[in-house]
Amino acid sequence: MMIQVRKTYRAVNPEMLYDVVRDLIAKQGLHVEHASIQTYSVSSGATQSRVTAPVRTPDGRALGSVHILGSSNNDARMALELDDAVVTPDAATAIQSDIDFILGSYEAKW
């Protein structure tokens, strides 16, 4: 089963969001592979960004992924998925708590 963290942030650059999430995941001894970053133009002349990266154990086993989509109106959506058979509950809770603490003030509340 996968642990899923899905958030929407306001006024956050997608690449900065990726850097923050990558560092918080690394703090728990996991590794985020090199990200694939694409930029797309939209009809208004603005751009949207997409960031994807696999998450691995230190020995290289795949255990999830991070996906970030930045919109032209400065919103960024993040989906983090981690395999709960590999990631301990304490590590998953720590990652979620750190994300909430550092990025909580940017989170869009619906």
C-alpha positions as CSV (number, residue, x, y, z in Angstrom):
1,M,0.0,0.0,0.0
2,M,1.2,3.5,-0.7
3,I,1.3,6.5,1.8
4,Q,0.0,9.5,-0.1
5,V,0.6,13.1,0.7
6,R,-1.3,15.5,-1.6
7,K,-1.1,19.3,-1.1
8,T,-1.8,22.5,-3.0
9,Y,0.4,25.5,-2.3
10,R,0.0,29.2,-3.1
11,A,2.9,31.4,-4.2
12,V,5.4,28.6,-4.2
13,N,7.8,28.0,-7.1
14,P,7.5,24.3,-8.2
15,E,11.3,23.9,-8.3
16,M,11.7,25.3,-4.8
17,L,8.9,23.0,-3.6
18,Y,10.8,20.1,-5.1
19,D,14.0,21.1,-3.4
20,V,12.3,21.4,0.0
21,V,10.5,18.1,-0.3
22,R,13.7,16.4,-1.6
23,D,15.7,17.6,1.4
24,L,13.0,16.6,3.9
25,I,12.9,13.1,2.4
26,A,16.7,12.9,2.5
27,K,16.6,13.8,6.2
28,Q,14.9,10.5,6.8
29,G,17.7,8.6,5.0
30,L,15.9,8.2,1.7
31,H,17.1,9.3,-1.7
32,V,15.2,11.3,-4.3
33,E,16.7,10.7,-7.8
34,H,17.5,13.4,-10.2
35,A,14.2,15.2,-11.1
36,S,12.7,15.6,-14.6
37,I,11.6,19.2,-15.0
38,Q,9.5,20.3,-17.9
39,T,8.2,23.7,-18.7
40,Y,5.1,24.3,-20.8
41,S,3.7,27.5,-22.3
42,V,0.0,28.3,-22.1
43,S,-2.1,30.5,-24.4
44,S,-1.7,33.6,-22.1
45,G,2.0,33.5,-22.6
46,A,2.7,32.3,-19.1
47,T,4.3,28.9,-18.3
48,Q,3.5,25.9,-16.3
49,S,6.1,23.6,-14.8
50,R,6.1,19.9,-14.1
51,V,8.6,18.1,-11.8
52,T,8.8,14.3,-11.3
53,A,11.3,12.2,-9.5
54,P,11.5,8.7,-8.1
55,V,12.2,8.1,-4.4
56,R,14.6,5.3,-3.5
57,T,16.2,3.6,-0.5
58,P,19.9,4.1,0.0
59,D,20.5,0.8,-1.7
60,G,18.5,1.9,-4.8
61,R,15.2,0.1,-4.3
62,A,12.2,2.1,-5.6
63,L,9.8,3.1,-3.0
64,G,7.7,5.9,-4.4
65,S,7.7,9.2,-6.3
66,V,7.2,12.9,-6.0
67,H,5.1,14.8,-8.6
68,I,4.8,18.6,-8.7
69,L,2.7,20.7,-11.1
70,G,3.1,24.4,-11.0
71,S,0.4,26.5,-12.6
72,S,0.5,29.9,-14.3
73,N,-1.3,31.5,-11.4
74,N,1.5,30.6,-8.9
75,D,-0.2,27.6,-7.4
76,A,1.8,24.4,-7.0
77,R,0.3,20.9,-6.5
78,M,2.4,18.1,-5.0
79,A,1.7,14.4,-4.8
80,L,4.2,12.3,-2.8
81,E,3.8,8.6,-2.7
82,L,5.8,6.2,-0.5
83,D,5.6,2.5,-0.1
84,D,4.5,1.8,3.5
85,A,6.1,-1.7,3.2
86,V,9.5,0.0,3.0
87,V,9.1,3.4,4.8
88,T,8.6,3.1,8.5
89,P,5.5,4.8,10.0
90,D,7.8,7.1,12.1
91,A,9.7,8.2,8.9
92,A,6.5,8.8,7.0
93,T,5.0,10.8,9.9
94,A,8.3,12.8,10.2
95,I,8.3,13.7,6.5
96,Q,4.6,14.8,6.7
97,S,5.2,16.8,9.8
98,D,8.2,18.6,8.4
99,I,6.4,19.4,5.1
100,D,3.5,20.8,7.1
101,F,5.8,22.8,9.4
102,I,7.9,24.3,6.6
103,L,5.2,24.8,3.9
104,G,2.0,25.0,6.0
105,S,1.7,28.8,5.7
106,Y,1.6,28.4,1.9
107,E,-0.9,25.6,1.8
108,A,-4.2,26.3,0.1
109,K,-7.1,25.6,2.5
110,W,-10.3,24.5,0.7
